[in-house]
Amino acid sequence: MAAIRAKGASAAASPAVAAGESAPVATVKPVAAAAGPRPSVQDMLKAVREGKAGAMAAAPAPAVASGKAPVVAPPMPSKPVVASRKVEQPRRGFLMAAIVVACAPFSSAFNLAWTSITAVTGIATLGTARFMFPNVLVEPPSKFKVGPASDYPLNSVSNKWKDQYGVWIVHTDQYEGRNLIVALASVCTHLGCTPSWLDGEQKFKCPCHGSGFYMTGVNFEGPAPRPLERVGLRVAEGMLEVDKSVKFQEEMGQWVDAASFIELA
Amino acid sequence: MSVGDYIRGSQIWKSIFRHPAPVDRRNRIVVMLTNFFLHLHPVSIKQQGIALSYTWCMGGITFFLFLVETITGVLLMFYYRPTLEFAFNDILALRDVTTLGIMREIHRWSAHAMVITVWLHMYRVFLTGSYKPPREFNWVIGVLLLVLTLLLSFTGYLLPWDQLAIWAITVGSNMARATPVLGYEGPGAQLLNIGGFDLITNGSDARFLLLGSRFVSEATLNRFYILHCVAIPLVVSLLIAIHFWRVRKDGGISQPL
């Protein structure tokens, strides 16, 4: 049944093919078709729904007989036209509501006054909030050069950049036996104080609560729960360049990142 | 029950407003008496007493400008540092890089406007005879407020720390040298001496007290900053409250008694 309906539908959709297959029949039929009244649109629709191609073939046949290109008559849309009005209605309702809301402030002097006060207060509040965000920051740059790698001898900690930028440049081979230069942030991982490098004891010692770190930055005493953080370090134009905008935490496995150290031969 | 009824029925609302909506005469009076800000105002006034042609609304405009000055001034303090190193540059930064740095222009123009409206308010009070008893005490408070308004302008003038500011304060404060008895160039300064030793010198007279030094310096800048931002506004706020309160107690804004 489905196959028949499909065949009928294809015949209705492409009458030229159907006409070519049944050319002898078509020569006879046009006479009757031309003489009889043209089927109404409703009839054609009904025929298509019932799967009767024959009734449909009557209409396009004259065009084939006269040799003109067949005009394809598309089937009537199954969706009734009335439905589109239902779709528009809520839009129109929304538009009306929007107009009413937009006009409400102007409906009386009282409403206009309070709407204006509310609007001005709102704008002033937002403006004040924006005012509190400065456009210029007086802070050291997060990227800066700290000289060539040769400035930092093996197994030494440099305090040179600590006061200005808050980093130590450390050259050590004590971490996993690799010959590395790293930049350690001078911020204790306990509560954020600034530890000191004690050269005699070869350790970072925090004066606040006594946390201690090896030269490599790894914690070994006191309350600090994790090693000091490394910041970005790379070689740019022969100089070491520190990038404080990125940090690398040992306990999160980030010290393997090549951006967190310079490895020397 | 509507949302409005729910809010008005809540304890939070009732703890703030201890009365129904001011829709009748009794509740309007209760509202005036139980609100901190409104109670400074008269409970009732005659319609003619607030006619714009009679009051010019100059006192009200002056108070509005004082509020503008307070709000913009507090905001400007976030971006201004009263030191030799930063003062002038911070003013330039307000103009060049700070979003809504126009706040400073609003502050400055409102200050000019406030001096004008204070004078016009005083002029109006004089023309309507509102300085006469029982309002004579409030006239005196008003004169003090006028002087403090001028002092606010004078102290604020130095803060940009440009050439105009420094020399204007230099010239302005030079007048204090001529203060009778207490200015070292004023008449009678020589009277204050003990055994031939002068008590009033250029390091101990009224001008030195004002500047905090013998010439306009960083000490002056700091001194004027504190006077401008803290000391004078505090006194002005207190006097404004008394001024408004006395308007109510002395029989309303301006109508004949």
Interface residues (C-beta under 8 A of the other chain):
Chain A: G127 T128 R130 F131 M132 F133 P134 N135 V136
Chain B: L75 F78 Y79 A93 V97 T98 T99 L100 M103
